[in-house]
Amino acid sequence: MQGILFIDDEEGVRRSLLRALKREPYSAYTASNGQEGIDFVKAHIRQIATVVSDYKMPGLDGLETLNAIGAINPEITRIILTGYATMEAAIDATNAGIDGFLTKPFDNIELRAKIRDIWVRKHLRQFISEQVYDEINKSPVTLAPRFHDVTILFSDIRNFTCMSQHVTPEELVDFLNDDYFTPMGDIAYHYQGTMDKHIGDSMMVVFGSPVARPDDALRAVQTAVVMQQKAAVINRRLNNHAYLRLETGIGIASGKVFSGIMGSLRKKEFTSVGMAVNIAARLQSIAKGGEILIDERTAGKIGTEIETESLPAVLVKGLDDPIQVSRVKTG
């Protein structure tokens, strides 16, 4: 979490908020009214990740202020601070798109926890499992940029371009959402993988970021096995369709990557970049429908838990020497 800005016309409240957060691992700033807060965000747009604004203030009220700040940078987490007397208005503000609300008077411990929870919920709830979310909620520092070991899974639908030429756009979107992204995403979620991104008909799942576990590689391969089993079930249901098929190739690689929140002011994402990502994407591209290909590091990490067979080495862009590849046996 980066800087946090408090906007309140009462100096005593501003001082209390600063004291409450003095031990938190991010910088805190204050503004005495809505326009001052808006100007501060404009001047420090890359430093401010969260804004807490009092609801009732002279001039611009809290909702007007936070809406203006959201127009400057929609990635900023926006929180209304209100007394109990205006609770109904605060709830209405939350329903209107504000990320959350806090009440006065506040307890310091509860205040810190609530701000953390709202920020993490806004940025990560749609990408990660409940278990990983809870761990990050306890320690937002987990999201700090770092260079570390992960396991990357790439999945892609075979012959997708050909299929897309024979079905309507609506039918194609329903197929992707209902028969691919949703069931495969649910499987990745179950095995505590982080859904990094969807790229066309491909998906990238990361195991070990933002929270690392000793069995990340094993859970990645288990995810791939269950994904292929699920694809077979879906294919049987689609058997009577003239064109749609869910034949997926999956590539998995382990290694060091850089992970962090990257992007522009208008669009950011928590993602990972590095050679392991490139290798996983390359293995996915050469995997046949129904196949799971893994690199040597992943094979070494899973041991004998899952049966594999060695294949000829392959060249990967960016590496001088071929890498050893194994096929996971799913039967």
N, C-alpha and C positions, 0 to 999 in steps of 0.2 A: 504494500500500500504506500502511495506517495504522500504528498502534502494534503492537509485537510484544512478547510476554511470555515470559520464560524461567523455567521452574520447575525447580530443581535443589537438592538438599540440600547440595551441596558449593559453598562460597563461591568457591573457586578457579575452578571451572567457570563459575559465573555471571559472574565478572569477565572470564574469557576470552571468553565469548560477547558481552559488552558491547563489549570491545575489537574483536572481529571485525567488529562492525556499526556502529562509530562513524562511518564515512563514508557509510553508507546514508541515503537520504532519508526516514527515518521514525524515530519515537521508540521506544526500547527500554526495557523494564522487567524486573525480576526478582522472584521469590518463592522462598522457601526450602523450601516443602513444598506438597503438593497442595491442602490446604484454604485456605492463604494465597493460592494462585493463583486458586482458585475465587472467593474473596471479592473479590480484586482485579478479576476480570472483571465480577462483579456491580456493583461500584462504578464501573467505567469501561467499561461495555458498548458505548458508541458509539466508544470510542477504540481498542479492541483488535481487530485483524483476524487476527492469527496468534498461536498459542500453541505453544511448544516445551517439552515436559515430559520430564524424565528418566524412564526406565522403572522403575528400582528406587529407591524412596524409603521412609523410615519412614512409617508411617501409610498414607494413600492412595497406591497406586502410580500410575505414569504413565497406564496405560490407564483406571483408575477416574477419575482426575482429568480426563482429556480427554473421557471420556464425559459427565461431569457438566457440563463447560464446553459441550459440544455441545448439551446439553439447554437450557442458558441461551440460547445463540445458535448455531443450526446453520450460520450463514454463516461462523463463525470457522474458519480453516484450522488443523487440529490435526496436530502433528508429534511423533512419539516420538523421544527422544534415548537412544541405548543403546550400551553397549560391545559388542564383537564376541562376547563370551561369551553374550549374550542375543539374538543376531541372529534366531534362529528365533522367539522370542517377539515380537520387533518386527515380523517379517513377518506373524505371525498377527494382530497388532494392526492392521496395515494392511489385511489382508483383512477385518477386522471393521468397517471403516468409517473408521479413522483415515486422514488424507490422505497421509501419507508418514512416512519415518523417516530419521534422521541417525545417524551412528556416531561414537563416541569412541575414540581421540583424533581431532580434526578439524583440517583445514587451513582457515585463515581464508577463502581465496579460494573453495575448494570449498564451504564452509559457506554463504557468501553466495549463491553461485549455486544451490545446492540449495534453500535456503529460498525464493528467488525463483521457481524453477521449480515447486515444489510449489504455491505460492500462485496463480500464474498459471494453472497447469494446472487447478486446482480451479474457478476462476471463469470461464475463457474457452474451454477446449478444445472444448466442445460447440457454441459459437456461431460460431467464426471459422475461416478457412483456416489451413493449416499455415504458410504464409509470414507471415501477420499474427501468428500465435502466436509465431513465432520472433523477430519484431521486438519484440513486447511483452516477451518473456522477457528480451531484452537490456536493456530499459529500462522497468521497471514504472511510471515516472513518466508514461508514455504514457497511463495510465488516469486521470490527474489531471483533475478537472472543468475544462471549458473551453468557450469560445464560439468556434465555427469554422465553416468552409464544408464542407458535405457534399452528397451527392446521395442522395435518399430514393426507394426503390421500394416501392410498395404493389401487391399482387396479391389478387384476390378472385374466387371462383367465382360465376358467374351462375346464378340460379335454384336456389341451394343449398337454400333453405327448402322449395321445392316438391319437390325430389328427396328430401329427408330425410323427407317424409311418406309416401313410397312404398317405402322399403327398411327392412330391419331395422337396429337400432343397430349390430350387429356388422358388417354389410355396409357401413354408412356409415363406421365407424371404419377399416375396411380400405381403403376407397376414399380417404379423406383421407390416411392414412399412406402407403399404397403407391403411389397414383397422383397425389398432389399434393405433400404436404409433403416426402417423401423425394426424388423426382426434381427438384423445383424447388429444394429446399434444396441439393442436390448441384450444381446449375448455379450458384447464387449463391456457393457455396463455391469453385467452380472460378474464378470471376471475382473472387475475393477480396472479396466483400461480407460484411458482418457480419449474421447473422440476428438481428435485434433482438427480434422477438416474433411469436407466432401469436395471432391474435384471432379465435376461431371458425374460419371458413373463409378468413380473410385472413392474409397474412403481410407483415411490414415488414422490408425489407433496407436497410442503411445502407452507403454507399460513402464512405470518407473518415474513418471513425471506427471504432475508435480510432486507426488509422493512415491518414494522408492520402497520396494520390498525385495527380500532375497530371492523370491520365486517369480520375479517379473517375467523372465523368459519362458518359464514353464506355463504360466497363465496365458501368455500370448499364444503359445502353440495350442494349448487347450481351447482357447477361443477360436482359433482357426479351424480346428477339428470339428467343433460344434457348429461353426458357421457352415462348413461344407455339408455336414449332416442335415442341417436345416434347409440348405439350398436344395438337397436331394428331395426332401419332403415337399418343398414348394414346387419343384419341377414336376413332381407326380401330379400335383393339383393343376398345373398349367399344361399338362400333357395334351389336352384337346385344343389348345390355342394354336392357331396357325403359325404364329411367329415368335411369341414371347417365350424366352427360356432364361433360367437363372444359372448359367454356367460361369462360375467365378474362379479366377486364378488368384492365389494368395502368396505373397512374399514376406518373409520375416527376417530381420537382421538385428544384431545387438552391437552396441558400441557407444562411444562417447559422443554426445551432442551438446549444443548450446540450447538451453530452454529459457524462455522468458516471454513477457508481453511485448509484442512487436506490431508495428503498423503505423498508420497515419492518425491524425487527430479524429478523423471521421470513422475510421474502422480499425480496431485493434483485435488481436487474438493472442491467446497463450499458445505458443507453438514451439516446436523443436526443429533445429536445422543441424546438419552434419552428415558425415559419410554414411552412418548407419541408415539414415533416411534414404540416401541415394541408392544404397545396396538393396534395401527392402523394395524400393520402387522398381529397380532393375530385375530382381527376382520375380516380382509380381508380373512384370511385362512378359517374361518368358515361360511362366507357369501356364499349363494347359487348364481347361475347364475342369474343376474338381481337384486340382493339384494344390499342394502346399509345399513351397520350397523355402528352405532355411539356410542361413549361412553357417560357417564353421563355429563361430563364437556361440551362436544360439544352440547348436547341436551339443556343444560341450557343456552348456549350462543346464540342459534338460536331462543329461545323463541317459539312463535306461528307462526313464519314466514313460516315454513315448517311443514307439518303434519307428526307425528311419532307415533309409537306404541311400548310399552314396551315389552321386552322379558325377559326370565329368565336370571339371572346373570351368568357370566362365569368366570372361573379361568384364570389368565394370568401369565405366567412364570415370576418370579421376584416379584410378589405381593402375600401377605399372604391371603388376602380376595378377594372374587369374586367381579367383577365390574358390575355395572348396564349397560345394553345394550338396545338400541332402534333401531327399523327398520324404515327407511325413506319410506314414501309412495310416490311412483313415478307416480301412475296412476292419 
